[in-house]
Protein backbone atom coordinates (compact mmCIF):
# COMPACT_ATOMS: atom_id res chain seq x y z
CA UNK A 1 0.00 0.00 0.00
CA UNK A 2 1.56 3.36 -0.99
CA UNK A 3 2.42 5.95 1.59
CA UNK A 4 -0.24 8.63 2.18
CA UNK A 5 0.65 11.96 0.59
CA UNK A 6 0.81 14.88 3.05
CA UNK A 7 -2.15 17.14 2.39
CA UNK A 8 -0.67 20.42 3.57
CA UNK A 9 2.51 22.24 4.51
CA UNK A 10 2.58 23.46 8.14
CA UNK A 11 3.67 27.00 8.88
CA UNK A 12 6.68 27.75 11.08
CA UNK A 13 4.31 28.93 13.81
CA UNK A 14 2.42 25.63 13.70
CA UNK A 15 5.66 23.66 13.78
CA UNK A 16 6.76 25.66 16.82
CA UNK A 17 3.47 25.15 18.67
CA UNK A 18 3.24 21.41 17.91
CA UNK A 19 6.82 20.70 18.99
CA UNK A 20 6.49 22.81 22.14
CA UNK A 21 3.48 20.68 23.13
CA UNK A 22 5.26 17.49 22.13
CA UNK A 23 8.36 18.40 24.14
CA UNK A 24 6.18 18.98 27.20
CA UNK A 25 4.61 15.49 27.19
CA UNK A 26 7.45 13.42 25.67
CA UNK A 27 8.11 11.09 28.60
CA UNK A 28 9.50 7.57 28.34
CA UNK A 29 12.83 7.89 26.53
CA UNK A 30 13.91 7.79 22.86
CA UNK A 31 11.94 4.70 21.82
CA UNK A 32 8.73 6.18 23.24
CA UNK A 33 9.45 9.55 21.62
CA UNK A 34 9.92 7.98 18.19
CA UNK A 35 6.72 5.94 18.52
CA UNK A 36 4.82 9.11 19.48
CA UNK A 37 6.31 10.97 16.51
CA UNK A 38 5.23 8.26 14.09
CA UNK A 39 1.69 8.46 15.42
CA UNK A 40 1.64 12.26 15.49
CA UNK A 41 3.38 13.24 12.24
CA UNK A 42 2.80 10.27 9.93
CA UNK A 43 -0.65 8.99 10.86
CA UNK A 44 -2.50 11.91 12.43
CA UNK A 45 -1.13 15.07 10.85
CA UNK A 46 0.31 13.41 7.71
CA UNK A 47 3.17 15.87 7.56
CA UNK A 48 5.53 13.20 6.20
CA UNK A 49 5.17 9.76 4.63
CA UNK A 50 6.06 6.47 6.26
CA UNK A 51 9.02 6.09 3.90
CA UNK A 52 10.37 9.54 4.75
CA UNK A 53 10.00 8.79 8.45
CA UNK A 54 11.86 5.48 8.23
CA UNK A 55 14.65 6.98 6.12
CA UNK A 56 15.23 9.73 8.67
CA UNK A 57 15.05 7.27 11.55
CA UNK A 58 17.79 5.19 9.92
CA UNK A 59 19.94 8.29 9.46
CA UNK A 60 19.40 9.39 13.07
CA UNK A 61 20.82 6.03 14.16
CA UNK A 62 23.85 6.45 11.89
CA UNK A 63 25.07 9.82 13.21
CA UNK A 64 26.14 10.86 16.71
CA UNK A 65 23.62 12.40 19.06
CA UNK A 66 20.20 11.69 20.59
CA UNK A 67 18.11 9.92 17.95
CA UNK A 68 14.72 11.23 19.04
CA UNK A 69 15.93 14.85 19.06
CA UNK A 70 17.49 14.37 15.65
CA UNK A 71 14.19 12.99 14.37
CA UNK A 72 12.44 16.23 15.35
CA UNK A 73 15.17 18.19 13.55
CA UNK A 74 14.81 16.00 10.45
CA UNK A 75 11.04 16.52 10.39
CA UNK A 76 11.43 20.28 10.68
CA UNK A 77 14.02 20.23 7.89
CA UNK A 78 11.72 18.24 5.61
CA UNK A 79 8.83 20.65 6.08
CA UNK A 80 10.49 24.07 6.20
CA UNK A 81 14.17 23.70 5.36
CA UNK A 82 16.80 25.19 7.67
CA UNK A 83 14.23 27.39 9.42
CA UNK A 84 12.07 24.40 10.21
CA UNK A 85 15.14 22.50 11.37
CA UNK A 86 15.98 25.17 13.95
CA UNK A 87 12.39 25.77 15.06
CA UNK A 88 11.39 22.11 15.46
CA UNK A 89 14.56 21.06 17.28
CA UNK A 90 14.63 24.09 19.57
CA UNK A 91 10.95 23.91 20.48
CA UNK A 92 11.27 20.20 21.33
CA UNK A 93 14.16 20.98 23.70
CA UNK A 94 12.91 24.17 25.34
CA UNK A 95 10.29 22.67 27.73
CA UNK A 96 12.70 20.08 29.15
CA UNK A 97 15.59 22.57 29.37
CA UNK A 98 13.44 25.06 31.30
CA UNK A 99 12.11 22.37 33.67
CA UNK A 100 15.57 20.94 34.31
CA UNK A 101 17.05 24.39 34.93
CA UNK A 102 14.37 25.18 37.52
CA UNK A 103 14.88 21.83 39.22
CA UNK A 104 18.64 22.42 39.24
CA UNK A 105 18.08 25.80 40.89
CA UNK A 106 15.94 24.17 43.57
CA UNK A 107 18.48 21.37 43.97
CA UNK A 108 21.36 23.79 44.57
CA UNK A 109 19.27 25.91 46.92
CA UNK A 110 17.47 23.16 48.87
CA UNK A 111 19.40 20.00 48.00
CA UNK A 112 20.57 19.38 51.53
CA UNK A 113 17.04 19.40 52.96
CA UNK A 114 15.83 15.98 54.24
CA UNK A 115 12.79 15.91 51.93
CA UNK A 116 14.85 16.43 48.79
CA UNK A 117 17.43 13.93 49.98
CA UNK A 118 14.67 11.39 50.59
CA UNK A 119 13.19 11.91 47.16
CA UNK A 120 16.51 11.29 45.41
CA UNK A 121 17.34 8.40 47.76
CA UNK A 122 14.39 6.42 46.36
CA UNK A 123 14.59 7.64 42.75
CA UNK A 124 18.22 6.60 42.14
CA UNK A 125 17.58 2.82 42.25
CA UNK A 126 14.72 3.33 39.77
CA UNK A 127 17.08 5.17 37.44
CA UNK A 128 19.38 2.14 37.48
CA UNK A 129 16.48 -0.17 36.54
CA UNK A 130 15.51 2.14 33.65
CA UNK A 131 19.05 1.95 32.30
CA UNK A 132 19.01 -1.84 32.65
CA UNK A 133 15.74 -2.02 30.75
CA UNK A 134 17.12 0.16 27.96
CA UNK A 135 20.31 -1.89 27.85
CA UNK A 136 18.31 -5.13 27.62
CA UNK A 137 16.19 -3.84 24.73
CA UNK A 138 19.06 -2.31 22.81
CA UNK A 139 21.28 -5.36 23.20
CA UNK A 140 18.74 -7.49 21.31
CA UNK A 141 19.54 -5.61 18.12
CA UNK A 142 22.87 -4.00 18.96
CA UNK A 143 24.64 -7.28 19.85
CA UNK A 144 22.83 -9.58 17.45
CA UNK A 145 25.81 -11.65 16.23
CA UNK A 146 28.65 -13.57 17.85
CA UNK A 147 31.19 -11.13 16.40
CA UNK A 148 29.40 -8.15 17.94
CA UNK A 149 29.16 -10.00 21.26
CA UNK A 150 32.93 -10.54 21.22
CA UNK A 151 33.47 -6.86 20.38
CA UNK A 152 31.19 -5.85 23.27
CA UNK A 153 33.10 -8.08 25.71
CA UNK A 154 36.43 -6.74 24.44
CA UNK A 155 35.12 -3.18 24.89
CA UNK A 156 34.30 -3.90 28.53
CA UNK A 157 37.84 -5.18 29.05
CA UNK A 158 39.37 -2.12 27.38
CA UNK A 159 37.29 0.22 29.52
CA UNK A 160 38.21 -1.61 32.73
CA UNK A 161 41.88 -1.34 31.70
CA UNK A 162 41.53 2.44 31.59
CA UNK A 163 41.04 3.21 27.89
CA UNK A 164 38.89 6.32 27.35
CA UNK A 165 35.30 5.85 26.13
CA UNK A 166 36.03 7.56 22.81
CA UNK A 167 38.98 5.26 22.11
CA UNK A 168 36.90 2.22 23.09
CA UNK A 169 34.29 3.18 20.49
CA UNK A 170 36.92 3.82 17.82
CA UNK A 171 38.47 0.39 18.44
CA UNK A 172 35.05 -1.28 18.41
CA UNK A 173 34.12 0.32 15.09
CA UNK A 174 37.47 -0.54 13.54
CA UNK A 175 37.21 -4.18 14.63
CA UNK A 176 33.73 -4.52 13.16
CA UNK A 177 34.79 -2.92 9.86
CA UNK A 178 37.86 -5.21 9.76
CA UNK A 179 35.59 -8.20 10.28
CA UNK A 180 33.61 -7.13 7.23
CA UNK A 181 36.82 -6.92 5.18
CA UNK A 182 37.89 -10.38 6.30
CA UNK A 183 34.58 -11.76 5.07
CA UNK A 184 35.51 -10.43 1.63
CA UNK A 185 33.28 -7.39 1.24
CA UNK A 186 34.24 -4.03 -0.16
CA UNK A 187 35.82 -1.31 1.95
CA UNK A 188 34.98 1.50 -0.46
CA UNK A 189 33.92 4.53 1.61
CA UNK A 190 31.52 6.91 -0.12
CA UNK A 191 31.25 10.67 0.30
CA UNK A 192 29.04 10.23 3.34
CA UNK A 193 32.20 10.68 5.42
CA UNK A 194 31.43 14.41 5.64
CA UNK A 195 29.06 14.20 8.64
CA UNK A 196 31.44 11.82 10.39
CA UNK A 197 34.37 14.13 9.58
CA UNK A 198 32.52 17.10 11.03
CA UNK A 199 31.81 15.15 14.21
CA UNK A 200 35.46 14.12 14.43
CA UNK A 201 36.69 17.69 13.95
CA UNK A 202 34.32 19.04 16.61
CA UNK A 203 35.38 16.35 19.06
CA UNK A 204 39.08 16.87 18.28
CA UNK A 205 38.85 20.61 18.71
CA UNK A 206 37.12 20.22 22.06
CA UNK A 207 39.71 17.71 23.21
CA UNK A 208 42.80 19.50 22.02
CA UNK A 209 42.06 22.97 23.36
CA UNK A 210 43.21 23.54 26.93
CA UNK A 211 40.89 25.74 28.97
CA UNK A 212 40.70 26.44 32.70
CA UNK A 213 37.46 25.80 34.55
CA UNK A 214 35.16 28.22 32.74
CA UNK A 215 32.17 28.52 30.46
CA UNK A 216 34.55 27.94 27.55
CA UNK A 217 35.78 24.65 28.98
CA UNK A 218 32.20 23.66 29.80
CA UNK A 219 31.10 24.41 26.23
CA UNK A 220 33.95 22.43 24.68
CA UNK A 221 33.41 19.46 26.99
CA UNK A 222 29.74 19.15 26.06
CA UNK A 223 30.46 19.88 22.39
CA UNK A 224 32.88 16.94 22.40
CA UNK A 225 30.38 14.68 24.14
CA UNK A 226 27.55 15.63 21.77
CA UNK A 227 29.82 14.93 18.79
CA UNK A 228 30.76 11.35 19.60
CA UNK A 229 27.84 9.65 21.34
CA UNK A 230 26.25 6.80 19.40
CA UNK A 231 23.54 4.32 20.29
CA UNK A 232 21.41 5.87 23.00
CA UNK A 233 21.08 8.85 25.30
CA UNK A 234 22.01 6.54 28.15
CA UNK A 235 25.55 6.22 26.74
CA UNK A 236 25.82 9.85 27.83
CA UNK A 237 26.40 8.59 31.37
CA UNK A 238 29.70 7.03 30.33
CA UNK A 239 31.05 10.29 28.98
CA UNK A 240 29.71 12.41 31.83
CA UNK A 241 31.42 10.20 34.36
CA UNK A 242 34.69 10.17 32.42
CA UNK A 243 34.72 13.93 31.74
CA UNK A 244 33.21 15.57 34.82
CA UNK A 245 33.78 13.06 37.63
CA UNK A 246 37.09 11.42 36.76
CA UNK A 247 38.88 13.97 34.55
CA UNK A 248 37.78 17.47 35.56
CA UNK A 249 36.53 16.56 39.07
CA UNK A 250 33.69 19.06 38.75
CA UNK A 251 31.05 16.55 39.92
CA UNK A 252 30.79 13.81 42.51
CA UNK A 253 29.24 10.40 41.82
CA UNK A 254 26.27 11.52 43.89
CA UNK A 255 25.75 14.65 41.81
CA UNK A 256 25.98 12.62 38.60
CA UNK A 257 23.29 10.23 39.85
CA UNK A 258 21.13 13.17 40.86
CA UNK A 259 21.55 14.71 37.42
CA UNK A 260 20.52 11.46 35.75
CA UNK A 261 17.51 11.16 38.05
CA UNK A 262 16.33 14.64 37.11
CA UNK A 263 16.90 13.92 33.41
CA UNK A 264 14.69 10.84 33.74
CA UNK A 265 11.97 12.61 35.69
CA UNK A 266 11.46 15.34 33.10
CA UNK A 267 10.11 15.00 29.54
CA UNK A 268 12.23 15.34 26.45
CA UNK A 269 15.69 13.94 25.68
CA UNK A 270 17.95 12.42 28.34
CA UNK A 271 20.63 14.82 27.09
CA UNK A 272 19.04 17.61 29.13
CA UNK A 273 21.02 16.05 31.96
CA UNK A 274 23.68 18.40 30.57
CA UNK A 275 21.47 21.36 31.49
CA UNK A 276 21.37 20.21 35.11
CA UNK A 277 25.15 19.72 35.23
CA UNK A 278 25.74 23.10 33.57
CA UNK A 279 23.70 24.80 36.28
CA UNK A 280 25.56 23.01 39.08
CA UNK A 281 28.91 24.03 37.56
CA UNK A 282 28.17 27.61 36.50
CA UNK A 283 24.61 28.66 37.30
CA UNK A 284 22.09 29.88 34.72
CA UNK A 285 24.78 30.74 32.18
CA UNK A 286 26.25 27.26 32.60
CA UNK A 287 22.85 25.65 32.02
CA UNK A 288 22.41 27.58 28.77
CA UNK A 289 25.95 26.92 27.55
CA UNK A 290 25.81 23.19 28.33
CA UNK A 291 22.43 22.80 26.60
CA UNK A 292 23.54 24.60 23.43
CA UNK A 293 26.87 22.76 23.29
CA UNK A 294 25.56 19.21 23.64
CA UNK A 295 22.75 19.63 21.09
CA UNK A 296 24.64 21.78 18.55
CA UNK A 297 26.40 18.80 16.84
CA UNK A 298 23.02 17.14 16.25
CA UNK A 299 21.68 20.21 14.45
CA UNK A 300 24.80 20.48 12.29
CA UNK A 301 24.98 16.78 11.45
CA UNK A 302 21.29 16.57 10.54
CA UNK A 303 21.63 19.62 8.26
CA UNK A 304 24.65 18.08 6.49
CA UNK A 305 23.49 14.47 6.35
CA UNK A 306 19.97 15.06 5.05
CA UNK A 307 20.94 15.01 1.34
CA UNK A 308 23.31 12.06 1.92
CA UNK A 309 20.83 9.67 3.54
CA UNK A 310 20.43 7.28 0.56
CA UNK A 311 24.20 6.88 0.17
CA UNK A 312 24.71 6.40 3.91
CA UNK A 313 22.28 3.50 3.97
CA UNK A 314 23.96 1.76 1.04
CA UNK A 315 27.48 1.74 2.49
CA UNK A 316 28.51 -1.71 3.81
CA UNK A 317 31.63 -0.45 5.57
CA UNK A 318 29.87 2.37 7.44
CA UNK A 319 27.11 0.00 8.46
CA UNK A 320 29.65 -2.50 9.80
CA UNK A 321 31.67 0.16 11.63
CA UNK A 322 28.56 1.61 13.26
CA UNK A 323 27.43 -1.88 14.30
CA UNK A 324 30.72 -2.13 16.17
CA UNK A 325 30.33 1.32 17.68
CA UNK A 326 26.84 0.42 18.92
CA UNK A 327 28.13 -2.83 20.46
CA UNK A 328 30.92 -0.91 22.16
CA UNK A 329 28.45 1.70 23.40
CA UNK A 330 26.27 -0.97 24.97
CA UNK A 331 29.33 -2.46 26.66
CA UNK A 332 30.20 0.92 28.15
CA UNK A 333 26.60 1.30 29.31
CA UNK A 334 26.85 -2.02 31.13
CA UNK A 335 30.01 -0.91 32.97
CA UNK A 336 28.48 2.39 34.06
CA UNK A 337 25.23 0.70 35.09
CA UNK A 338 27.21 -1.53 37.43
CA UNK A 339 29.06 1.47 38.90
CA UNK A 340 25.90 3.53 39.36
CA UNK A 341 24.14 0.53 40.89
CA UNK A 342 26.82 0.20 43.55
CA UNK A 343 26.46 3.90 44.38
CA UNK A 344 22.65 3.93 44.59
CA UNK A 345 21.69 0.53 46.07
CA UNK A 346 23.06 1.09 49.56
CA UNK A 347 20.66 -0.76 51.90
CA UNK A 348 17.70 -3.15 52.01
CA UNK A 349 15.19 -0.40 51.23
CA UNK A 350 16.95 0.71 48.05
CA UNK A 351 17.43 -2.95 47.07
CA UNK A 352 13.67 -3.50 47.46
CA UNK A 353 12.89 -0.41 45.38
CA UNK A 354 15.32 -1.63 42.73
CA UNK A 355 13.75 -5.12 42.63
CA UNK A 356 10.15 -3.91 42.45
CA UNK A 357 11.01 -1.35 39.77
CA UNK A 358 12.88 -3.90 37.67
CA UNK A 359 9.92 -6.30 37.75
CA UNK A 360 7.50 -3.49 36.94
CA UNK A 361 9.55 -2.41 33.93
CA UNK A 362 10.52 -5.76 32.48
CA UNK A 363 7.45 -7.83 33.31
CA UNK A 364 4.57 -5.34 33.36
CA UNK A 365 6.09 -2.59 31.16
CA UNK A 366 5.08 0.22 33.49
CA UNK A 367 5.92 3.68 32.15
CA UNK A 368 9.23 4.84 33.64
CA UNK A 369 7.83 8.29 34.44
CA UNK A 370 5.18 6.72 36.70
CA UNK A 371 7.81 4.64 38.45
CA UNK A 372 10.02 7.64 39.13
CA UNK A 373 7.03 9.61 40.43
CA UNK A 374 6.03 6.74 42.73
CA UNK A 375 9.61 6.36 43.96
CA UNK A 376 9.76 10.09 44.72
CA UNK A 377 6.63 9.80 46.89
CA UNK A 378 8.03 6.71 48.65
CA UNK A 379 11.30 8.54 49.29
CA UNK A 380 9.55 11.55 50.79
CA UNK A 381 7.52 9.30 53.10
CA UNK A 382 10.55 7.24 54.17
CA UNK A 383 12.81 10.20 54.85
Secondary structure, 3 states (H helix, E strand, C coil): CCCCCCCCCCCHHHHHHHHHHHHHHCCCCHHHHHHHHHHHHHHHCCCCCHHHHHHHHHHHCCCCCCHHHHHHHHHHHHHHHHHHHHHHHHHHHHHHHHHHHHHHHHHHHHCCCHHHHHHHHHHHHHHHHHHHHHHHHHHHHHCCCHHHHHHHHHHHHHHHCCCCHHHHHHHHHHHHHHHHHHCCCCCCCCCCHHHHHHHHHHHHHHHHCCCCCCHHHHHHHHHHHHHHCCCCHHHHHHHHHHHHHHHCCCCCHHHHHHHHHHHHHCCCCHHHHHHHHHHHHHHHHHHHHHHHHHHHHHHHHHHHHHHHHHHHHHCHHHHHHHHHHHHHHHHHHHHHHHHHHHHHCCCHHHHHHHHHHHHHHHCCCCCHHHHHHHHHHHHHHHC
